[in-house]
Amino acid sequence: MFSTLLLTSIVVFMILCFVFYCAIFRTQDAQFALFNLFRHKRRSLSTIIAIILGGVSIFLYGGFIDYSFWILKEQTVRTNIGHIQLYDKSYFETSNKSKSIIENYSTLKSDLLNDSELSQDISTISGQLEFTGIVSQYESETSSYFAALGVEPLASLKLGSFDKLISGSDLSRIKHNEVTLGSGLAKTLNANYSDWLDVLVVNTQGGQGALSLGVRGIFESGIKDYDDVAIKMPLQTAQRIMDTDGVSKVVILLNDGVDLDIFRAKLDKFIADKQLPLMVKSWKELSIFYQQVEGLLSGIYFFIKAIVALIVIFMISNSMTMNIVERTREITTLRAIGLRPRHITKLFLLEGIFIGAIGAIGSLAIGFAIAGVINLNGIAMPPSPGQTQGYTAFIKTDSSDLIWITFVLPILTSSLASIIPAVRASKLNIADAFKFV
């Protein structure tokens, strides 16, 4: 992707250099090509409108996709996944996660925060302990399987900010005997705020652990399968019931603008220097759903760009060909008074480039205007596959890549479409052309 964008940028840069050269050193040629666009106003206008329609569609759909990727990333990162996660090296090699604990979590957290290169990039760091068991609500005589997550309450406010609280409140930093339930699990247990639950687990030592815990709140993540089994509790409580001082993983949320790859490289170096038995995973590696959605939408976006490029090429090629037919005598007159074939080619290339440039500028201007109108209220979107909550989408217009491709594509396609008609015009036979009617 990067190499394609770089190659396209180089080609467009060469085209723009050619235009600037003609504007400065061949001013008459540039003026001649530009004024020729106004000789056939209707044809030039229809071509420019076609380019603008294509450019605007690319800009709007590209902005929609950029926002969709951004909101999906934030939903993924801020549902207790973070940007980076640290695991014990054996975590993904065994199904018994209680045997893959990161010991001495407090020491590891202190070392990470005291490292000058890492701490400046870290917004939040939190240990999390995962375990499963059986939860019962004896007053309603119900019980269910659950998947619990022990979290640090204060850090969870950032890391779990996309979990929607339906009733009650978030985990307390003081009361360690209270939990929050997923909406589906709360419905299964018929549990409400202030009810008491009995939790039974198999701890890391292979023994049984049990606690009575109060319901502090009920949340909804938007992922039904998760909400049907989820319990969140303070990390200290989770460690007590599982009889360990370790965690299943360490979750790191980075500051805005931090390059994930650079931070990961520094973190890998930190782990290697201290010879820690840890492995690093990024949020994208852990989110298969995000990768699938990104691949699907990127493929659709590429298809749209290809269709728009073909439409622009055929429109401009057809327009230029008709210009050549109508201006056959004009071309041959220019040839007869001494203009070389390459000079004729240059004039028609300039016409095509000017059409593309006008279309590109128009695409950006109209695209920004329409996006501004859409963003006043947004676009109501249905829930994504596997989720229960819809969202309001917007058109993201601050992407430099999107602005660049919207500007570049019309100019590039217009230039390519002008090559064959321009060469054909330069090869007209002077004697035969003068007989043309």
Residue, then its C-alpha position, 0 to 999 in steps of 0.5 A: m500500500f505504501s509503495t503504491l502511494l509513493l509511486t503515485s505521488i512521484v508520478v503526480f509530482m512529475i506531472l505537476c513539475f511539467v505543468f509548472y515548467c510550462a507555466i514559467f518557461r512556456t507560458q504561451d503554451a499553458q495559456f493556449a491549452l487552458f483557453n481551449l477548455f473554454r472553446h467547448k464549454r459544454r463538453s469541458l463542463s460535462t467532463i469536469i462534472a464527471i470527475i468531480l462526482g467521482g472525486v466526491s464519492i471517493f472523498l465521502y466514502g473514504g472519510f466514512i471508512d476512515y471514521s469506521f476504522w477509527i471508531l472500531k479501533e477505539q471500541t476495541v482498544r477501550t473494551n479492556i484491551g488497550h493498545i499493547q498487552l503483555y502475556d506470559k510466554s506460555y499463555f497461548e500454548t495452553s488452555n489452562k490460563s491460570k497456569s500462565i500467570i505473570e508473577n510479581y505484577s506490582t514490581l513489573k508495573s513499577d519498572l515500566l513506569n520508572d523507565s524514562e523511554l516507556s513511561q512518557d508514552i504510557s497513558t494507563i497501565s493495568g493488570q488484569l486477571e482472567f478466570t471462569g467459574i459458577v455464579s449463583q443467585y440463591e434468592s432467585e434460585t438461578s446460577s450460570y457459568f461466568a467469565a470474570l475479569g479482575v481489573e484495577p477500578l481507576a484504570s478501568l475507567k479509561l480502558g473500559s470507557f466504551d462499556k455502557l453502564i445500564s444501572g448502578s455505578d462502576l467498580s469502587r476503589i474502596k469497596h472490594n466486595e462488589v462487582t459489575l455484571g454484563s447485561g445478559l448475565a444479570k438477566t440470566l441470574n435475575a440480579n439487580y443492583s445491591d443483590w448478592l451473588d455467590v461465586l465458586v472457582v478453581n484457583t491457580q493452586g487447583g483448590q476451590g475458591a468462593l466469595s459472596l459479592g454484591v452487585r454494584g452495577i450492570f454494563e453492556s459492551g454491545i457484544k452479546d456473547y460477552d455480555d451473557v457471561a461477563i463479570k468485572m471485579p476489582l483486581q485485588t478481589a480477583q487475586r484473593i479468590m484465585d490465590t495469586d498475586g499475579v495477573s493474566k496480562v498487563v494492558i497498556l493504553l498509550n498517549d494520543g499520537v504515540d507510534l505503536d510500532i516504535f513503542r513496541a520496539k522499545l518495549d521488546k528491548f526492555i523485556a530483552d534487557k531484563q530477560l523477562p519471560l513475556m511476550v508482546k501483542s498489539w490490539k490489532e493482532l488480538s482483534i480478528f474481527y477488526q482485521q476482517v472488517e478492515g479487509l472487507l471495507s478496504g477491498i470495497y474502497f479499492f473497487i470504487k477507486a478503480i471504477v471512478a478511475l476507469i470512468v474518468i479515463f474513458m470520459i476524458s479520452n472520449s472528450m479529447t478524441m472528439n476535440i481532435v476530430e473537430r480541431t483537425r484543421e487547426i492541428t494541421t495548420l499548427r503543424a504547417i507553420g512549424l510546430r513539431p509533433r511533440h509540441i502538439t502532444k504537449l498542448f493536448l497533455l496540458e489540456g487533460i492535466f488542466i481538466g484533471a486539476i480543476g476536477a480535483i480542486g472541485s472534488l475537494a471543495i464540494g467534498f468538504a462542503i457535503a461532509g460538513v452538512i452530513n456531520l451536523n447530524g451524522i449517519a445512523m448505523p445499524p449494529s455491527p455483526g455480533q454486536t447489539q448497539g448501533y452507532t452514529a457515523f461521521i465523515k472523517t475529513d482530517s486524513s492527509d492520505l484521503i485528501w491527497i488521494t482525492f487530489v491525486l487520482p483525478i490528475l493522474t487519470s486525466s493525464l493517463a487518458s490524455i496520452i493516446p489522444a495527444v499522440r494521435a493528434s501529433k501524428l496526423n498527416i498534414a496533407d490528408a488532414f487539410k482535406f478533412v471535412 
